Amino acid sequence: MKKKLLFIVEAMGGGVFTYIVDLANELAKSYDVYIAYGIRKQTPPDYKEYFDKNVHLIEVKNW
């Protein structure tokens, strides 16, 4: 059983997005990776396609 990692990041866009994609995809080889995140206008429309299929994305709504 793999250990679980949860990242809580600000709205994905710019540097945070680039960093978390690289980090999560690499760690997904050894861990169950979960990312809680928000969306902003700088978030690429196809952002989910950048992540390995084993990375679990949890969208947090900004109301």
C-alpha positions in Angstrom: 0.0 0.0 0.0 1.4 3.4 -1.0 1.6 6.3 1.4 -0.7 9.2 0.6 0.3 12.8 0.1 -2.0 15.8 0.0 -1.0 19.1 -1.4 -3.1 22.2 -0.8 -2.2 24.8 -3.4 -3.5 28.3 -4.3 -5.4 28.6 -7.5 -3.4 27.0 -10.3 -1.8 29.3 -12.7 1.6 30.5 -13.6 4.5 29.2 -11.4 2.4 27.2 -9.0 0.8 25.2 -11.8 4.2 24.4 -13.5 5.8 23.4 -10.2 2.9 21.3 -8.9 2.5 19.4 -12.2 6.2 18.4 -12.2 6.3 17.5 -8.5 3.0 15.6 -8.4 3.8 13.6 -11.6 7.1 12.5 -10.2 5.8 11.6 -6.7 2.9 9.7 -8.2 5.4 6.9 -9.1 5.8 6.1 -5.4 2.9 7.7 -3.6 -0.9 8.2 -3.8 -1.0 12.0 -4.6 -3.9 14.2 -4.0 -4.1 17.9 -4.8 -6.7 20.3 -3.4 -6.7 23.5 -5.6 -8.7 26.4 -6.9 -9.2 27.8 -10.4 -8.5 31.3 -11.7 -8.4 32.9 -15.1 -4.8 32.0 -15.6 -5.5 28.3 -15.2 -5.1 26.5 -18.6 -8.5 25.1 -19.8 -6.9 21.7 -20.3 -5.0 21.7 -17.0 -6.1 18.1 -16.0 -4.3 16.7 -19.0 -0.9 17.8 -17.7 -1.2 15.5 -14.7 -0.5 11.8 -14.5 -3.6 9.7 -14.4 -2.7 8.6 -10.9 -2.8 12.1 -9.5 -6.2 12.8 -7.8 -7.4 16.3 -8.3 -9.8 17.9 -5.8 -11.3 21.2 -6.9 -12.1 23.7 -4.1 -14.7 26.3 -5.2 -14.1 29.9 -4.3 -17.5 31.3 -3.5 
